[in-house]
Amino acid sequence: MKYLSSFLCFFLLITTRCNTPDSYFEDALCIDNISIIDLKLGLIEQQTVIIKEGKILQILPTDQINLSSKNTIIDGTGKFLMPGLWDAHVHFAYIEEMAPNMFDLFLAYGITSVRDTGGEINFTSAWKRKSLQNPTSSPRVMIAGPLLDGMPNVYDGSDHEHPPLSVGLATVSDVRNKVNELDSIGVDLLKAYEMLTPDQFKEIMRLAKEKGLNVTGHVPLSMDVISASNAGLNSMEHMRNLELSCAANSGELLAQRQKILALGKKDIGGVLRSKIHALQRPLAIANYDPQRAREVLDVLAKNDTWQIPTLALATGFTERPFAHPEWQETFKYLPEAIELSWKKEIDQLLTTAPTSFNETYTQWFTNMVGQVHRNGIEIMAGTDCPIFYLTPGRSLHEELEVLVKAGLSPLEALQTATTNPAKYFHLENELGAVKETMWADLLILDANPLINIKNTQKIDAVIKQGHYMGRSDLDEMLKKLATR
């Protein structure tokens, strides 16, 4: 009886398609008989997707449409279609000589949109313009411009680990002038940084709300997480300084930080910040208070303060994915000087074992990402590439893996890199889902990522605003990067 039933279903499918008139879509791309990853519902099987003029024109069950042989048809049998991925934390300006390689690396690894979270405005604006001028061969680029920092500022160009990504602002008036300047240039968001005073930070929030811009950033060392969230911070990068506010002695730590900041006005910004972190982070972790943490997370949830944990970065020193041969194989797509430098630095780093505190902090951080998620606080996937040997493109897939390890389901992890970034930029009607009228920024995968998140790496094709790049095209892009 079971075999008879299966035969009848097959017969009805074939009969239905045979009785359907041939459909021809001029200048369109047709993906036939593919399974769609719906980021709300899960898997929707046997669908045919028509793409035209850069957007998804039509989606129909495969048994309801009979494509004319005149169409450009991609056979999707056994494959999976999902929205293109976002990396919501990148820096084109961190290693400027790497920037020309980053567009192709992102696309080759299925990242069709990125959010640049800090760099010199003329440099980052140039990459945004290039993206706008070449929308079918470039990832979409959203920029924050420079980090808005106080004095002394951290990323001041004082050494290779602190390139000039920020502007140091001495007064509230300086903040006002810089925000107005960035808004006139056309940034997509603002990024507040750690050395701001409370008054400067609150002025950024006021101006951003007035101009309709989101503000992301690090909670200033002069403040705690609750006061920063209450002031209007839309999102936090790296959950930075969250541990300082989740300690039983958080009030004492804040007073100590404010005193150190007052005495360190003439210090180098990066040195002063590192001094405070080295002093207070172990104390905060040792005095972690679950009740205090719940109070902080409740405020973040109430205020809708999103988190971009950059978990692969935070756990990288102990987990060391960059030590694996497969990871280092991606370095050949970078400028040769960077490849050689990274390999040399990694060899030196591997001679030093993680300390017990490194292990403790990694565990705390991973557990906190799970708590953030369970508390209903939205998460976006970001990597901070190319910092700490994070190859652009490849590192986003590592981020998805560690988010699943922290407690997200594969579906929830995919949301952090698709629907959530689109929602963050109020683009949920244009991006982040496989739906009619949306931009065709899509991935075709050879295996189902809902079963195993690692399957996001099994990319058969990338579609950017309707432009189809098959596996051979993507391999050719990578080959050109590797040919120096």
C-alpha positions as CSV (number, residue, x, y, z in Angstrom):
1,M,0.0,0.0,0.0
2,K,2.9,2.4,0.9
3,Y,4.5,1.8,-2.6
4,L,1.1,2.3,-4.3
5,S,0.7,5.6,-2.5
6,S,4.2,6.8,-3.5
7,F,3.5,5.9,-7.1
8,L,0.2,7.8,-7.1
9,C,1.9,10.9,-5.7
10,F,4.6,10.7,-8.4
11,F,2.0,10.1,-11.1
12,L,0.0,13.1,-10.0
13,L,3.2,15.3,-9.9
14,I,4.2,14.3,-13.4
15,T,0.6,14.6,-14.7
16,T,0.2,18.1,-13.2
17,R,3.5,19.4,-14.7
18,C,2.7,17.8,-18.1
19,N,-0.7,19.5,-18.1
20,T,0.7,22.9,-17.2
21,P,1.5,25.2,-20.1
22,D,5.2,26.0,-20.6
23,S,6.3,29.2,-18.8
24,Y,8.9,31.4,-20.4
25,F,10.5,34.2,-18.5
26,E,12.6,36.5,-20.7
27,D,16.0,37.6,-19.3
28,A,15.3,35.7,-16.1
29,L,17.1,33.1,-14.0
30,C,15.0,30.1,-13.1
31,I,16.0,27.8,-10.2
32,D,14.0,24.6,-10.5
33,N,13.0,22.1,-7.9
34,I,15.1,23.4,-5.0
35,S,14.5,23.3,-1.2
36,I,14.2,26.8,0.3
37,I,15.6,27.6,3.8
38,D,12.8,29.7,5.3
39,L,14.3,31.5,8.4
40,K,10.9,31.3,10.2
41,L,9.4,28.1,9.0
42,G,12.4,25.9,8.2
43,L,12.6,23.8,5.1
44,I,10.2,24.2,2.2
45,E,10.9,21.6,-0.4
46,Q,10.4,21.3,-4.2
47,Q,10.1,25.0,-5.1
48,T,10.9,26.9,-8.3
49,V,12.3,30.4,-8.0
50,I,12.2,33.0,-10.8
51,I,14.7,35.8,-10.6
52,K,14.5,38.9,-12.8
53,E,16.1,42.3,-12.8
54,G,18.0,41.6,-9.6
55,K,14.9,40.5,-7.6
56,I,12.9,37.5,-6.8
57,L,10.0,37.7,-9.3
58,Q,8.1,34.5,-8.4
59,I,8.2,31.4,-6.1
60,L,6.0,28.5,-6.9
61,P,5.8,24.8,-5.9
62,T,7.6,23.0,-8.6
63,D,4.6,20.8,-9.5
64,Q,2.7,24.0,-10.4
65,I,5.0,25.3,-13.1
66,N,6.4,23.8,-16.2
67,L,9.4,25.8,-17.3
68,S,10.0,26.3,-21.1
69,S,13.4,25.0,-22.3
70,K,14.0,28.5,-23.6
71,N,14.5,29.7,-20.0
72,T,17.9,29.9,-18.3
73,I,17.4,27.1,-15.8
74,I,19.5,26.0,-12.8
75,D,18.6,22.5,-11.6
76,G,18.1,22.7,-7.9
77,T,17.4,19.1,-7.3
78,G,19.0,18.0,-4.0
79,K,20.2,21.5,-3.2
80,F,19.2,24.2,-0.8
81,L,18.5,27.9,-1.3
82,M,19.0,30.5,1.5
83,P,19.5,34.2,1.8
84,G,23.0,35.6,1.4
85,L,25.0,36.0,4.6
86,W,26.0,39.1,6.4
87,D,29.2,39.7,8.4
88,A,28.0,42.4,10.7
89,H,31.4,43.4,12.0
90,V,34.3,44.0,9.6
91,H,37.0,46.6,9.1
92,F,38.2,47.5,5.6
93,A,40.7,50.0,7.1
94,Y,42.3,47.7,9.8
95,I,44.9,46.4,7.2
96,E,44.4,48.8,4.3
97,E,46.5,46.7,1.9
98,M,44.1,43.8,2.4
99,A,41.0,45.7,1.5
100,P,41.2,45.2,-2.3
101,N,41.0,41.4,-1.7
102,M,38.0,41.6,0.7
103,F,35.2,42.0,-1.8
104,D,35.9,38.8,-3.7
105,L,36.7,36.9,-0.5
106,F,33.3,37.8,1.0
107,L,31.4,36.8,-2.1
108,A,33.4,33.6,-2.6
109,Y,32.3,32.5,0.9
110,G,28.7,33.6,0.5
111,I,28.8,36.9,2.3
112,T,26.7,39.3,0.2
113,S,26.5,42.1,2.8
114,V,28.8,43.6,5.4
115,R,28.7,46.2,8.1
116,D,32.0,48.1,8.5
117,T,32.2,49.1,12.1
118,G,35.0,51.6,12.1
119,G,37.6,53.2,9.8
120,E,38.8,56.5,8.4
121,I,35.8,58.0,6.6
122,N,37.3,58.6,3.2
123,F,38.7,55.1,3.0
124,T,35.5,53.3,4.1
125,S,33.4,55.6,1.9
126,A,35.4,54.6,-1.1
127,W,34.6,50.9,-0.6
128,K,30.9,51.8,-0.1
129,R,30.9,53.7,-3.4
130,K,32.5,50.8,-5.2
131,S,29.9,48.5,-3.9
132,L,27.1,50.9,-5.0
133,Q,28.7,51.2,-8.5
134,N,29.0,47.4,-8.9
135,P,26.0,45.9,-7.0
136,T,26.1,42.6,-8.8
137,S,29.8,41.9,-8.2
138,S,30.3,43.4,-4.8
139,P,29.0,42.8,-1.3
140,R,26.6,45.4,0.0
141,V,28.5,47.7,2.3
142,M,27.2,49.6,5.3
143,I,29.6,52.0,7.1
144,A,29.9,53.7,10.4
145,G,32.9,55.9,9.6
146,P,35.5,56.3,12.3
147,L,35.1,55.2,15.9
148,L,33.8,58.1,18.0
149,D,36.2,58.1,20.9
150,G,37.1,60.4,23.8
151,M,40.6,61.4,24.8
152,P,43.0,59.8,24.8
153,N,41.6,57.7,21.9
154,V,42.4,54.0,21.6
155,Y,42.8,53.5,17.8
156,D,45.1,56.4,17.3
157,G,47.7,54.9,14.9
158,S,50.3,54.5,17.7
159,D,51.2,51.0,16.6
160,H,50.2,48.3,14.0
161,E,47.6,46.8,16.5
162,H,46.0,50.3,16.8
163,P,45.7,51.7,13.3
164,P,44.0,55.1,13.1
165,L,40.4,53.9,13.0
166,S,39.1,56.4,15.5
167,V,38.8,60.2,16.1
168,G,39.6,61.5,19.6
169,L,37.0,64.0,20.7
170,A,37.8,66.2,23.6
171,T,34.5,67.9,24.3
172,V,30.7,67.5,23.8
173,S,31.0,70.2,21.1
174,D,33.6,68.1,19.3
175,V,31.1,65.2,19.3
176,R,28.4,67.3,17.9
177,N,30.5,68.6,15.1
178,K,31.8,65.2,14.1
179,V,28.4,63.5,14.1
180,N,27.0,66.3,12.0
181,E,29.9,65.8,9.5
182,L,29.5,62.1,9.3
183,D,25.7,62.4,8.8
184,S,26.3,64.8,6.0
185,I,28.6,62.3,4.3
186,G,26.0,59.6,4.6
187,V,27.1,57.0,7.1
188,D,24.7,54.2,7.8
189,L,25.2,54.1,11.6
190,L,27.5,55.5,14.3
191,K,30.0,53.7,16.5
192,A,30.7,55.0,20.0
193,Y,33.9,53.9,21.8
194,E,35.4,53.2,25.2
195,M,37.1,56.5,26.2
196,L,34.0,58.7,25.8
197,T,32.7,60.6,28.8
198,P,29.1,60.0,29.8
199,D,28.1,63.5,28.5
200,Q,29.8,62.8,25.2
201,F,28.1,59.4,24.9
202,K,24.7,60.8,25.7
203,E,25.1,63.5,23.1
204,I,25.9,60.9,20.4
205,M,22.7,59.1,21.4
206,R,20.7,62.3,21.2
207,L,22.0,63.3,17.8
208,A,21.6,59.7,16.4
209,K,18.0,59.6,17.4
210,E,17.4,63.0,15.9
211,K,19.0,61.8,12.6
212,G,17.5,58.3,12.5
213,L,20.8,56.5,12.9
214,N,21.6,53.4,15.0
215,V,24.5,53.6,17.4
216,T,26.6,50.6,18.1
217,G,29.8,50.4,20.1
218,H,31.6,49.5,23.2
219,V,30.2,50.6,26.5
220,P,32.4,53.4,27.7
221,L,34.7,52.6,30.6
222,S,33.3,55.7,32.3
223,M,29.8,54.1,32.4
224,D,28.1,50.8,33.1
225,V,26.0,48.7,30.7
226,I,22.7,49.6,32.2
227,S,23.3,53.4,31.9
228,A,24.6,53.0,28.4
229,S,21.6,50.9,27.3
230,N,19.2,53.3,29.0
231,A,20.8,56.2,27.1
232,G,19.8,54.6,23.8
233,L,22.7,52.3,22.7
234,N,21.2,50.2,19.9
235,S,23.8,47.4,19.9
236,M,27.0,46.3,21.7
237,E,30.0,44.9,19.9
238,H,31.9,42.0,21.5
239,M,29.7,42.3,24.6
240,R,32.5,44.6,25.6
241,N,32.7,45.5,29.3
242,L,29.5,43.5,30.0
243,E,31.5,41.4,32.6
244,L,32.3,44.6,34.5
245,S,28.6,45.3,35.0
246,C,27.7,41.7,36.0
247,A,30.0,41.6,39.0
248,A,28.7,41.8,42.6
249,N,31.2,44.7,43.1
250,S,30.3,46.5,39.8
251,G,29.8,49.8,41.6
252,E,33.3,49.7,43.1
253,L,34.8,48.7,39.8
254,L,33.1,51.7,38.0
255,A,34.4,54.1,40.6
256,Q,37.9,52.7,40.2
257,R,37.7,53.0,36.5
258,Q,36.6,56.6,36.6
259,K,39.5,57.4,38.9
260,I,42.1,55.7,36.6
261,L,40.6,57.5,33.6
262,A,40.9,60.9,35.3
263,L,44.6,60.2,36.1
264,G,45.4,58.8,32.7
265,K,44.5,61.8,30.5
266,K,48.1,62.0,29.2
267,D,48.5,58.2,28.6
268,I,48.3,56.5,25.2
269,G,44.7,55.4,24.7
270,G,45.4,51.8,23.9
271,V,47.8,51.4,26.8
272,L,45.3,53.0,29.3
273,R,42.4,50.8,28.1
274,S,44.6,47.6,28.3
275,K,45.6,48.6,31.8
276,I,42.0,48.9,33.0
277,H,41.0,45.6,31.3
278,A,43.9,43.7,32.8
279,L,43.1,45.1,36.2
280,Q,39.4,44.7,36.3
281,R,38.4,41.8,34.0
282,P,39.8,39.1,36.3
283,L,38.2,40.8,39.3
284,A,34.8,41.0,37.6
285,I,34.8,37.4,36.5
286,A,35.8,36.3,40.0
287,N,33.0,38.3,41.4
288,Y,30.4,37.4,38.8
289,D,26.9,37.6,40.3
290,P,24.1,35.7,38.5
291,Q,21.4,37.9,40.0
292,R,23.2,41.1,38.9
293,A,23.7,39.6,35.5
294,R,20.0,38.9,35.2
295,E,19.2,42.5,36.1
296,V,21.6,43.7,33.4
297,L,20.3,41.3,30.7
298,D,16.7,42.3,31.6
299,V,17.6,45.9,30.9
300,L,19.2,45.0,27.6
301,A,16.1,43.0,26.6
302,K,13.7,45.8,27.6
303,N,15.7,48.4,25.7
304,D,16.2,46.1,22.7
305,T,20.0,46.6,22.9
306,W,21.3,44.0,20.4
307,Q,24.5,42.0,20.8
308,I,27.2,41.3,18.2
309,P,29.4,38.9,20.3
310,T,32.2,38.2,17.8
311,L,32.4,34.9,19.7
312,A,35.1,33.3,17.4
313,L,37.3,36.3,18.2
314,A,36.6,36.2,21.9
315,T,37.4,32.5,22.1
316,G,40.1,32.5,19.5
317,F,43.1,32.7,21.9
318,T,42.1,29.5,23.6
319,E,40.4,27.6,20.8
320,R,43.0,28.7,18.2
321,P,41.2,27.9,14.9
322,F,43.9,29.8,13.1
323,A,46.4,27.0,14.0
324,H,44.6,24.5,11.8
325,P,46.1,23.8,8.3
326,E,42.7,24.2,6.7
327,W,42.4,27.7,8.2
328,Q,45.9,28.7,7.2
329,E,45.2,27.5,3.7
330,T,42.9,30.6,3.3
331,F,45.8,32.9,3.9
332,K,47.0,32.3,0.3
333,Y,44.1,34.6,-0.8
334,L,45.7,37.5,1.1
335,P,48.6,39.7,0.0
336,E,51.8,37.6,0.3
337,A,53.3,39.9,3.0
338,I,50.3,39.5,5.2
339,E,50.3,35.7,4.7
340,L,53.9,35.4,5.8
341,S,53.4,37.8,8.7
342,W,50.3,36.0,10.0
343,K,52.0,32.6,9.8
344,K,55.1,33.9,11.6
345,E,53.0,35.5,14.3
346,I,50.9,32.4,14.8
347,D,54.0,30.2,15.2
348,Q,55.2,32.5,17.9
349,L,51.7,32.6,19.6
350,L,51.5,28.8,19.7
351,T,54.6,28.7,21.9
352,T,52.5,30.3,24.6
353,A,49.8,28.2,26.3
354,P,46.5,29.9,27.3
355,T,46.5,30.8,31.0
356,S,43.9,29.5,33.4
357,F,42.2,32.9,33.3
358,N,42.1,32.8,29.5
359,E,40.2,29.5,29.8
360,T,37.9,30.9,32.5
361,Y,37.1,34.0,30.4
362,T,36.4,31.9,27.3
363,Q,34.0,29.7,29.3
364,W,32.3,32.8,30.8
365,F,32.0,34.5,27.5
366,T,30.5,31.4,25.7
367,N,28.0,30.9,28.6
368,M,27.0,34.5,28.5
369,V,26.2,34.4,24.8
370,G,23.8,31.5,25.6
371,Q,22.3,33.6,28.4
372,V,21.9,36.6,26.1
373,H,20.1,34.4,23.6
374,R,17.8,32.8,26.1
375,N,16.9,36.2,27.5
376,G,15.4,37.2,24.1
377,I,18.1,39.7,23.2
378,E,18.7,39.8,19.4
379,I,22.2,38.7,18.1
380,M,23.9,39.5,14.9
381,A,26.8,37.4,13.5
382,G,30.0,39.4,13.1
383,T,33.7,38.5,13.1
384,D,35.9,41.6,13.4
385,C,37.9,40.4,10.4
386,P,40.7,40.8,9.6
387,I,41.7,41.2,13.2
388,F,43.4,38.2,14.9
389,Y,44.0,36.1,11.7
390,L,40.3,36.1,10.8
391,T,40.2,35.6,7.0
392,P,37.4,37.7,5.5
393,G,34.6,35.5,4.4
394,R,35.8,32.2,5.9
395,S,35.6,33.6,9.5
396,L,31.8,34.2,9.3
397,H,31.2,30.4,9.0
398,E,33.4,29.9,12.1
399,E,31.2,32.4,13.9
400,L,28.1,30.5,13.0
401,E,29.6,27.3,14.3
402,V,30.6,28.8,17.7
403,L,27.1,30.4,18.0
404,V,25.6,27.0,17.7
405,K,28.1,25.6,20.3
406,A,26.9,28.5,22.6
407,G,23.3,27.2,22.5
408,L,21.7,28.6,19.3
409,S,20.0,26.2,17.0
410,P,21.3,26.1,13.4
411,L,18.1,28.0,12.3
412,E,18.7,30.6,15.0
413,A,22.3,31.0,14.1
414,L,21.4,31.5,10.4
415,Q,19.0,34.3,11.5
416,T,21.9,36.2,13.1
417,A,23.5,36.4,9.7
418,T,20.4,37.0,7.5
419,T,17.1,38.3,8.9
420,N,18.6,40.1,11.9
421,P,21.0,42.4,10.1
422,A,18.3,43.2,7.5
423,K,16.0,44.1,10.4
424,Y,18.7,46.2,12.1
425,F,19.0,48.4,9.0
426,H,15.2,48.4,8.4
427,L,15.7,46.4,5.2
428,E,13.5,43.4,6.2
429,N,11.2,44.0,3.2
430,E,14.2,43.9,0.8
431,L,16.8,41.5,2.2
432,G,17.2,38.5,4.6
433,A,14.7,36.1,3.2
434,V,13.8,34.1,0.0
435,K,10.6,35.9,-0.8
436,E,9.0,37.5,-3.9
437,T,9.9,41.2,-4.5
438,M,13.1,40.9,-2.4
439,W,16.6,41.4,-3.7
440,A,18.1,38.2,-5.0
441,D,21.1,38.0,-2.7
442,L,21.1,34.2,-2.3
443,L,23.2,31.1,-1.7
444,I,22.8,27.7,-3.2
445,L,24.2,25.0,-0.9
446,D,24.9,21.3,-1.6
447,A,23.8,20.3,1.9
448,N,21.2,21.4,4.5
449,P,22.6,23.9,7.1
450,L,19.5,23.2,9.4
451,I,20.9,19.7,10.0
452,N,24.6,20.8,10.4
453,I,25.6,24.5,10.5
454,K,28.9,23.5,8.8
455,N,27.0,23.0,5.6
456,T,26.9,26.8,5.1
457,Q,30.5,26.2,3.7
458,K,29.2,23.8,1.0
459,I,28.5,26.5,-1.4
460,D,27.4,25.5,-4.9
461,A,26.6,29.1,-6.1
462,V,26.3,32.7,-5.0
463,I,23.7,35.0,-6.5
464,K,24.2,38.8,-5.9
465,Q,21.4,40.9,-7.0
466,G,20.4,38.4,-9.6
467,H,24.0,37.8,-10.9
468,Y,24.7,34.0,-10.8
469,M,28.2,32.9,-9.8
470,G,28.5,29.1,-9.9
471,R,31.1,27.0,-8.1
472,S,33.5,27.3,-11.0
473,D,33.1,31.1,-11.0
474,L,33.8,31.3,-7.3
475,D,36.8,29.0,-7.6
476,E,38.2,31.3,-10.3
477,M,37.8,34.3,-8.1
478,L,39.8,32.6,-5.4
479,K,42.4,31.3,-7.9
480,K,43.0,34.9,-9.0
481,L,43.5,36.1,-5.4
482,A,46.0,33.3,-4.9
483,T,47.9,34.2,-8.0
484,R,50.3,37.0,-7.0
